[in-house]
Structure formats: structure tokens, C-alpha cells
Amino acid sequence: MKSAVETLEPTKVKLTVEVTYDELKPSIAHAYEHIAQDVNIPGFRKGKVPPRIIDQRIGRPAVIEHAVNEGLSGFYAEAVRDNKLRPLGQPEVEVTKVPGLVAGDEGELHFSAEVEVRPEITVPELDGLSVTVDDLEVSDEDVDGRLDALRERFGSLVGVDRPAAEGDFVVIDLVATIGDEEVDNVSGVSYQIGSGNMLEGLDEALTSLSSGETTTFVTKLAGGEHEGEDAQVTVTATTVKERQLPDADDEFAQLASEFDTLDELTADLREQASKIKASNQAVQARDLLLEQLLAATEIPVPVGVVEAEVHRHLEGEGRLEDDEHRAEVGEQATTALRNQILLDTLAETLEVKVSQGELVDYLVSASRQYGVDPNTFIQSLDQNGQIPAMVAEVARSKALAIALRRVAVVDGAGTAVDLSEFIGTDEDDAAEAAAEQAATEGVTDSATDISSVAGGSDTEDDVKA
């Protein structure tokens, strides 16, 4: 099989493929077998109809069309691999020459495929780059905030004889009307003033309202068949309660934790806050490095891929005619694709490999987020051909972590920040790879080369003439 590539745009190529008749023969043979299973011809059992009879009754062109449609996706995928292309979307295929339409014609199958691909970009050198993250400083206010949050978990609601204020819990009866029609009502619902999770204007209406008092206000309804319409809402505060917190003392420390004293509890809360801030430093460093790399890299974006993603998103929401939302989704899709292109290139540049252990850890974590059994989740992904996409996702994250090891990460004072707890070390990766290789006793696929999967998940999809 011969193939050649012509670059049409920075993100689009034309692939021209020539397939010999011998290479097409297996597909032709399978076409005869498949058609023989489907046709009813007197004197022949299903599946036993000879090719010459199929040619007479069905026609040789129908057989060749079946063979070409069956073999096209494989020939396309092979040509993509031979030319080291990284498709980002579905190809537009045109068959320009078809052999074998008559017996004895053993010419070649010619077809072309225009497809958007991942552009070739140059990632900036990592040496010499630096990112500055927030200082790792835990204030007394940080600790007090965590202590108060813990006290709230053990607090109790107590009725009060005063006007309601922000933070209070009010038991309410509510009736919404449009004109003379009652469109909604609730009774005995507890609502915390300031939460803002019911109706716009409810917080203001309830503030300063005492038990037994009623007020009205106008708001737009947030749901139901009258969503977005103005309604007059009558709300009655039947009870006003405030949350009373337990005193912060040794007795509370014993109630709320494994510690005997408040000092021990606050020391532990300070350590927790420090760990969270250290984790936040790692996240901040990752985001800042990605931002730097994006700013320093020219990344052409395949327009067709973005448009296809926007259409899929809007169609799923039933908002294809919403131009304002289309622009918003288009911007998000463009940003996501730029990130993907950069990180896939970075992963190849750094020769990132994803081990089986890393992939499994990622899939198990993802299954928990969706509340699905890990085995069921992984089997579903495998059946739908989504494992390569998952490998690519892990590789992107790992590439950014490895890149962070190559740059200087400092705090506001210019002091180096050690993120190895979160991004690992090269030595850790080497040890893990060696351990996994030993555990698999020489199985060659213990690590997956990201260059074989990143951005290439579309090449195996069915391609029809």
C-alpha cells in the first residue's frame, strides 16, 4: 500500500492512498461470505452461494462496494500510522478509483481523506522557567476558621425571639402567584438566610422578619412551567432559629476529636491547614506553568473539531439556536483543545510513558467520582474503545508534573518550594517502572507509549466511502 500526505492547512492534511488488488482481496472474500449469508437464492443454502452466482444475481459492483466499505477504515488507519499523523476528527473520504468491477480487473483502489490533525508545535524549553506560588503560611485566622467549621458541625439550632438575621434558620411557608393563579407553594421548609439557594430576593425579604410575620416580594421563578416569569411571593416566617456553637474548650476537643485538649486540637487543625495550602501550591504551580507555556506557544486550533464539539454540546442541551451560549461553549472548547494539543506535545517531548498501575489508579478514582463499580466502569470504557483516551489523559497530567520538576518553583520570598510529595521525582518513576517490569516478568506492554495513543483515538473509527 502506498500513501502520501499533502498539508492543506496547519491543522488539516490530505492523505492519498493506493491499495493493491492483493491487499483488497481479503475484504472481497469476506464480502462474498457476508452477502452469501443474507441472500436467498433457490437451489442454494444460505452461506453456500458461490461467488459466480452472487456476481450474476447481485452484481459484482455490489460486492466490491461492500469490500471497499469494509476495508476502508483499516487502510485509512494503516496510512495514518505509516505517516505518523495524529487525527483530531473524522476524515472526509473520497474514493477515486475502484478495481474489480468486472472479472479480471485487478487494478488498485485509490482514495483520499481530508482530516484535521494535531498541529506541529514547539514547546518552550523548560530550563530557566520559574513560577511563583503563594507562601505556605498558616495564620491564626485560618485555624480559627477550621475550628469554627468544626464547632458548627456540633452546634444546635435554638429558637429566638428577635428579627431574623443573616445566618439564621427560618422555617417558612411560601406561596407564589401570577395574577390570580397560585403557581407554587411550600410549607414548613427550613431555610438559612444568606444561602441564596431558593428564590432571588428571599434573603432580603426574610431579614428583619420575626416569627409569625408575613411579607411579599416579586421575583422571577427559577423552575417549573413558569420558569423566568415574574411572580408575587408571600412568605411567612413561622419560626426563627439561630445556630448556637459549643464553647471552644478541652471538653469540646474531646467531643469532636481524638484529642484531650483544645491546644492539641488546634495544633492538628494548623497542620491540616498547612497540608491543604501545600497541596494548593502544587495546583497553583501546575496552573501557572500551563499558563506560561500556552502564552509562549503558537497553537493553531482545528476549527472543524471545535465546531463539532460545540454542536455536540448544544445538541445535548437542546440549545442549537442559542447563539450567545454557542459563543461561550466555542470559547471553552477552543481553550480545552489548545491545552490538549500543548500537553500531548509536551508528553511526547518528555517521552512520557503511562504504566498499568497509573492507568488503573486513574480509572478507579474516576469510577468513584461517578459512583460506579470500578470493574464495571473499566469494562464499559474498554467496550467503547475509550481506554486510549484515558491513557492520553493520564499522560497529559503526568507530563505537566514532570515538567514542574524541570522548572524553578519559588514562593513570594524567592525560596524554593519542594513539590515532590505531589509531583513525584524522576527516581520514583524509574523505581516504579522497574518494579512493574519485574512484576510482569518481562511482559512488554507494562507501560504504554503515549505517542501511540495521544490524539489518535479517532483513527480506528469506521470510515465509509
Residue pairs with C-beta under 8 A, 6 or more apart in sequence:
1 17
1 18
1 19
1 20
1 23
1 75
1 78
1 79
1 82
2 17
2 18
3 15
3 16
3 17
3 18
3 79
3 82
3 83
4 15
4 16
5 13
5 14
5 15
5 16
5 83
5 85
6 13
6 14
6 16
7 13
8 14
8 114
9 300
10 119
10 120
10 300
11 88
11 116
11 117
11 118
11 119
11 300
11 301
11 302
11 303
12 114
12 115
12 116
12 117
12 302
12 304
13 85
13 114
13 115
13 117
14 112
14 113
14 114
15 76
15 79
15 80
15 83
15 85
15 91
15 112
15 113
15 114
15 115
16 110
16 111
16 112
17 75
17 76
17 79
17 110
17 111
17 112
17 113
18 108
18 109
18 110
19 71
19 75
19 108
19 109
19 110
19 111
20 108
21 99
21 100
21 106
21 107
21 108
21 109
23 75
24 67
24 68
24 71
24 99
24 100
24 109
26 71
27 67
27 68
27 70
27 71
28 63
28 64
28 67
28 100
30 67
30 70
31 63
31 64
31 66
31 67
31 70
32 51
32 54
32 63
33 47
34 66
34 70
35 49
35 54
35 58
35 62
35 63
35 66
36 46
36 47
36 48
36 49
36 54
37 46
37 47
38 46
39 46
39 49
39 54
39 57
39 58
40 46
41 49
41 53
41 57
44 50
44 53
51 63
54 63
55 63
55 103
60 100
60 101
60 102
60 103
61 101
64 98
64 99
64 100
64 101
65 98
65 465
67 100
68 95
68 98
68 109
68 465
69 464
69 465
71 109
72 93
72 95
72 111
72 463
72 464
72 465
73 460
73 461
73 462
73 463
75 109
75 111
76 91
76 93
76 113
76 459
76 463
77 459
77 460
79 113
80 87
80 456
80 459
81 459
85 115
85 117
85 459
86 117
86 118
86 344
86 454
86 455
86 456
87 115
87 116
87 117
87 118
87 455
87 456
87 458
87 459
88 116
88 117
88 118
88 302
88 305
88 337
88 455
88 458
89 115
89 116
89 302
89 304
89 305
89 308
89 458
90 115
90 458
90 461
90 463
91 113
91 114
91 115
91 463
92 113
92 114
92 115
93 111
93 112
93 113
93 463
93 464
93 465
94 111
94 112
94 113
94 465
95 109
95 110
95 111
95 465
96 110
96 111
96 112
97 107
97 108
97 109
97 110
97 111
98 109
99 105
99 106
99 107
99 108
99 109
100 106
100 107
111 465
113 463
116 302
116 303
116 304
116 305
117 302
118 341
118 344
118 345
118 455
119 299
119 300
119 302
119 341
121 297
121 298
121 299
121 300
121 341
121 342
121 345
122 297
123 293
123 297
123 342
123 345
123 346
123 349
124 292
124 293
124 296
124 297
126 403
126 406
126 407
127 406
127 407
129 289
129 292
129 406
129 407
129 408
130 407
130 408
130 409
130 410
131 285
131 288
131 289
131 292
131 407
131 408
131 409
131 410
132 288
132 410
132 411
132 412
133 281
133 284
133 285
133 288
133 409
133 410
133 411
133 417
134 277
134 280
134 281
134 284
134 411
134 412
135 411
135 412
135 413
136 274
136 277
136 278
136 281
136 411
136 417
137 277
138 270
138 273
138 274
138 277
142 270
142 273
143 266
143 269
143 270
143 273
146 269
146 272
146 273
147 248
147 265
147 266
147 269
148 245
150 256
150 257
150 269
151 245
151 246
151 248
151 252
151 256
152 243
152 245
153 256
154 245
154 246
154 252
154 255
154 256
155 243
155 244
155 245
155 246
156 243
156 244
157 169
157 241
157 242
157 243
157 244
158 241
158 242
158 243
158 244
159 211
159 239
159 240
159 241
160 168
160 240
160 241
160 242
161 210
161 211
162 210
162 240
163 207
163 208
163 209
163 210
163 240
164 170
164 193
164 206
164 207
164 208
164 209
164 210
164 237
164 240
165 193
165 207
165 208
166 193
166 194
166 203
166 207
167 192
167 193
167 194
167 242
167 243
168 192
168 193
168 240
168 241
168 242
169 190
169 191
169 192
169 193
169 240
169 241
169 242
169 243
170 190
170 191
170 192
170 193
170 206
170 209
170 237
170 239
170 240
170 241
171 188
171 189
171 190
171 191
171 237
171 238
171 239
171 241
172 186
172 189
172 190
172 191
172 206
172 235
172 236
172 237
172 238
173 185
173 186
173 187
173 188
173 189
173 235
173 236
173 238
174 184
174 185
174 186
174 187
174 189
174 233
174 234
174 235
174 236
175 182
175 184
175 185
175 233
175 234
176 182
176 183
176 184
176 185
176 221
176 231
176 232
176 233
176 234
177 183
177 231
177 232
177 233
177 234
178 226
178 229
178 230
178 231
178 232
183 221
183 224
183 226
183 231
184 221
184 224
184 226
184 231
188 238
191 198
191 202
191 206
193 203
193 206
193 207
194 203
195 203
196 203
198 222
199 219
199 221
199 222
199 233
200 219
200 220
200 222
201 217
201 218
201 219
201 233
202 217
202 219
202 233
202 235
204 217
205 215
205 216
205 217
205 233
205 235
206 235
206 237
209 215
209 235
209 237
209 240
210 237
210 240
211 237
211 238
211 239
211 240
212 236
212 237
212 238
213 236
213 237
214 234
214 235
214 236
214 237
215 234
215 235
216 232
216 233
216 234
216 235
217 232
217 233
217 235
218 230
218 231
218 232
218 233
219 230
219 231
219 233
220 228
220 229
220 230
220 231
221 227
221 228
221 229
221 230
221 231
246 252
246 255
248 262
249 262
250 260
250 261
250 262
252 262
253 259
253 260
253 261
253 262
253 264
253 265
254 260
256 265
257 265
257 268
259 265
259 268
278 421
278 422
279 422
281 409
281 411
281 417
281 419
282 404
282 419
282 421
282 422
282 423
285 404
285 409
285 417
285 419
286 400
286 401
286 404
289 400
289 403
289 404
289 407
290 339
290 342
290 343
290 400
293 342
293 346
293 403
294 338
294 339
294 342
297 342
299 338
299 341
299 342
301 334
301 337
301 338
301 341
302 337
305 337
306 330
306 333
306 334
306 337
307 330
309 333
309 337
310 326
310 329
310 330
310 333
311 320
313 329
313 333
314 320
314 322
314 325
314 326
314 329
317 325
319 325
319 326
340 396
340 455
341 455
343 395
343 396
343 399
343 400
344 392
344 395
344 396
344 450
344 454
344 455
346 396
346 399
346 400
346 403
347 392
347 395
347 396
347 398
347 399
347 450
347 454
348 450
348 451
348 454
350 399
350 402
350 403
352 395
352 398
352 399
352 402
352 450
353 395
353 433
353 447
353 448
353 449
353 450
354 391
354 394
354 395
354 398
354 447
354 448
354 450
355 432
355 433
355 436
355 446
355 447
355 448
356 436
356 440
356 445
356 446
356 447
356 448
357 432
357 436
358 394
358 398
359 387
359 390
359 391
359 394
359 448
360 378
362 390
362 393
362 394
363 374
363 377
363 378
363 381
363 390
364 374
366 377
366 390
367 373
367 374
367 376
367 377
367 378
368 374
370 377
381 387
381 390
385 457
385 460
386 457
388 453
388 456
388 457
389 453
389 457
391 448
391 450
391 453
391 454
392 450
392 453
392 454
392 455
392 457
395 450
395 453
395 454
396 454
399 450
401 422
401 423
401 424
402 423
402 426
402 429
404 419
404 423
405 423
405 424
405 425
405 426
408 416
409 416
409 417
409 419
410 416
410 417
411 417
433 446
433 447
436 446
436 447
437 446
439 446
440 446
